[in-house]
């Protein structure tokens, strides 16, 4: 009896240790983002207050038009719905009356199927491709619709979109209730398929499209969607799998610069979680794996004069790394110097123009 009690106590202590250190709820293999549970009831009013600690995925932080391209997607869930927040830098807001997606809008891809059709090559019940926008022409008028040809994908029960203008662009909230997916039960550690595409109009019809997780292949098939996992909180050990979506990088050589040519490496900082980030370095290696150098991303750049849109920059001599002859990655540490995650270039088109 004493041995049994001792074993039980040991087991409970081990479980408490795992819980305290965030190891009791690991992300499944292949998961690319941890979506945290909402801490308070969410009111769909166009204000992103409830997303103040949500995980964010930035898009177009490396486009040269800082005032009309960078944006942020935020994600939350609870027992009632899946929620998305969007903040954009946008000086020219427009969406046509029809079709609403041929302007400033979001194409949203979502797969909750629990059988072998999950992330299949075909859209079907339990998976939805839909659109939402803040605008009708130049005026605020939040709207939602399903993809033509799949108008019976969901009943659209309780779907809400709300938006507000702010001084540098738009903030939009989207609510997609689980009741529209009757075969899915929302609970901790469930994995679903997601992609988010932001369309841009620049004051006219759609001229630009960017994807958070995938590429234009997501339009054709759910098999291209990212696996995301419903969790309670973002934990330190989640970063290894989530960093690539939370902190994308770009490496390039500026077309105009003084002095000897240098390569610039940039990394987006994760709004809501910047206080977690300590030192960031870029490791550069030749094609045999030999380390050529380690360069700290110490220069801070703010996009569109907005402190929520921030990236870090490192540089090194261009002669050290001839194009096509090296690899590079960002290594992210926390404030205590412990490695959180690593990020490499995406090597896939972010927008509708092929190339990277």
N, C-alpha and C positions, 0 to 999 in steps of 0.2 A: 504493500500500500504506500509505504514511504517512497519507494522507487518510482511508482506510478505518479505520485504527487510531484516528485522532483522532475520527472520527465515532462509532465504537463506544464509546470512553471517555466521550465527551460524553453518549451515550445512557445509559450505566450511571450516570453521575453524576446525570443527571436523574431516573432511576428511584429512586436512593437518596434524593434530595431529596424526592421524592413520598412514599416510604415513611416517611421520618423525620418528615414533616409530616402524615401521616395522610391524604393525598390520593389514595393509590393504590387505596383501597377505599371509594369514595363509596357512600352509600345510594341505592337506586333511587328514582325519582320515586314519590311516593305512600306510601312506607314510613313507618310511624309509630313504630317502635321498633327499636333495634338490640339483638339478643340475643347476649350475649357467650359465647365458648367457655369451658367449665369449665377451670380451671387445675390442678385436682387431681381424683383419682377421687372420686365422690360416693357416700356411704353413706346409704341411706335409713333414717334413725334418728330423724327428727323434730327434729333439731338443724340449725340453719341456718348452721353454721360455714362450709360450702363456698360459701355465697352472700354472703360478706362483701364482695365487690367487684362483685356482680351488679347489673345495672340493676333498679331498683325502680319500680313504678307504684303510687301511693297511691290509696286510695278512701275516701270519706266523711270527709275531713279537715275538712269544714265543717259537719258535722252537730252539733247542739247537745249530743248525748249523747256526750261525749268518752270515756266509759269502756266503751261498748258498740257503737260504730259504726266508728271508724277502723281501717283495715287496710292491709297492704302485700303486693303480689305481687312475687316475684323470679323471674327467668328465666335459665336456662343451657342449654347443649347440648354434646354431644360426639358421637363417632362411634357411640355406642351408643343414646343416648336424648335426649329433650327433658325438662328438669326444671323443676319449679315449686316455689317456696317461698312459704309464706303465714304472715304474722304478724298476729294480731288482738288488739285490745283488746276483751275480752268477759268480763263478770262472770256471765252466765247462759248456760251451755253446755248444749245439748240437740239431739239429732237422733233422730227416731222410728225404730223398727225398720224400718218400711216405709210409704211410700217414703222412702229415706234423705235425699232432697233437700228434704223438707218440714221442714227444721230448719236448724241451722248446717251449711252445706255449700257446695261450689263446683260450679257448672255450668261445664264446660270445653268450649270450641268450637275445633276444630282442622281445618285443611284443607291437605293436602299434594299435592293433585292437580296434575299437570304438564301436563294438556291443557286444552282450551277449557272444561272444566267447573270449573276452579279458581275458587273464590268464585262458583259458580253459584247459581241460586235454589233448587236442590234438594240435599239431602244424598245422598251415595252413597259407594261404596268409595273409600277414600283420604281421606275426611273423616269426622270423628267428633264427636258431641255426647254427652258423658258426664258423670258426677257422681262426686264423691268427698267424703268427710267423715272427720273425726277421731273421731266419736262413735257410740255406740249408746246411746240415751237420755242419761243423764248421765255414762256411763263411757267412757273411751278405748277405742275399738275401730275403727281405721281401716278404711274400706270403699270399694269402687268398684263402679260399675255403668254400663251403657250405657243410652241413652235407649230406652224402650219403642217398639217398631216398627222399631228399627234395631239389633237385638241381634246381627246378623251384620256390623256395620260393621267391626270388627276382631276378631282372635283373642284379644285380651287377654293376649298372651304377654309375660311379664316385667313386667307393670304392678305397681307398688308404691305404697302409701300408708303413711306413718308419721307419728306425731304425739306431741307432749308438751304437757302443761300447763306454763304458767309463771305467775308471780304475777299477771299482768294479763290473761291470756287463753290463746291457743293458738299453737303453731307447728306447721306441717304441711308435709311434703314429698311430692311426687308425681313419679313416674317413668313416662314413656310411651315405651317403646322403639321405635326406628325399624323394627324387624322387623315391626311391625304394619302398616307402610305399605310393602310390597315394591316399589312403583313409584317410591319416593322415595329419593334418595341424599343423605345429609346432607353438605354441604360449604360452604365459605365463600361467602358472598354469595347463597345460595339464599333465596328469599322464600316464606314460607308464610302462611296465614291463621289468625288467633287472636282469640278474645275470652275474657274471664274474668269470670264473674259470681259474686258472693258473696251467699249467702242467709243471713238472720238469723232466729233463732227467739225470742230473748229468753226462753228457758226453756220454750217451748211450740212449737206448729206455726209454720211459716214466716210471718213477718210483714213482711218487708222484703227487697228484692233490689236490688243495685247492680252496675252494669257498668263495667268499666275502659275499654274502647275504644268500645263501641257503645251499644246500647239494647236493649229487648226484641225488636226486629226480628231480632237475632242468633238468637233461638230459632227463628224461622220459616225463615231462609235464610242460607246461608254467604256470600251476597253482602254482608252487613253486617259481616263480620269485617274486622279490621285487617290490613294487610300488615305483617309483621315480617321482618327480615332477619337471617340468621345471620352474625355477624362474629367477628373475633378478640378485639378490645378496643373499648371505647367510646372514640371519638376526638373531638377538639374539634369537628370539622366535622359530627359526627353530631347535635350538640345542636340545631341549627336545626330538624331534623325531629322530634326525640324530646322536646323540652322540654314540649310540650303534654301528653304522656302521663306524663312524669316529674314535672312541676311544675304541676298544674292550679291554676286560680285561681277565686275567687268574689268578686263585688262585691255589696254589699247595704247597707241602712241598718238599724242595730240598732233594735229596738223600744223599748228603754229606754236612755237616755243623758242625761247632764247637759249643760247649756250649749246652744249653738246646734247644730242638727242637722248631723251629719257622715255622709258615706259612708265605709264601711270596705271596703278591698280586701285580700284575703288570698291568699297563695300557699303551697302545700306545698313544703317543702324536700326534696331528693332524698337519702334515707338512703343511705349508702355513697359518696356523691359530694358531700357538703356542703363538703368542703375545696376543691372546685373553684369554688364560688360566691363571688362578690364582691358588688358592689353590685346591688341589684334596685330598679327604679323602675317606677311606673305612669304611663304617658302617657295623658292624657285629651284628647280632641279633640271639637269639635262635628261636626255631620253634614256640613259642607262640607270637613272635614279640617283646620280651623284648630286648632292646639294651644292648649288652655286651661290646661294646667299639667302639671308633672312632679313626682311625689310619691314620695319614697324609702320603700321598705318597710324600716323600721329597727326596728320593734317585734317582738320574738320572743315567740311563744306556744308552750308545750309542752302536748301533749294527754295526758290520762290520767297525768300525772306521769312520762311516759316520754321520755327524751331522744332516742329514735329517731323519735318522732312530733312533728315541729316544723313550724311555719309562720311566715311573716313577715306583718306587717300595715302598711298605709299608710292614711291618711285624708285627706279634703279636705272643704271646706264643701259641704253639700248644695245650697245655692243656686247653686253653680257648675255643677252637672250635674243638671238636672231629668230624672227618669226618661223614657226614650224620646227624649232630645234629644242624646245623646252616645255616643261609643264609647270603650273603654278597653282597654289591653293592658299586660301586664307585659313589661319588657325586662330580660333577665338577662345579667349580665356575669361574667367570670372575675376572678380576683384581680388580674390585670394591667390590668383595665379594658376588655378586649376583649369585644365582644358575643358571647354564646353562642347566644341564641335569644330568641324572642318567643312569648308565650302570650296568647290571648284567651279570653273566656268560652266554654264548650262549646256553648251554645245547643242542647242536646239533653238530654233527661231522663237523669239518672244512675240513678235507681231506677224502680220500676214505676208511680209516680204521674206523670202527664203534667204538664209545666211545668218551669220552670227559674228 
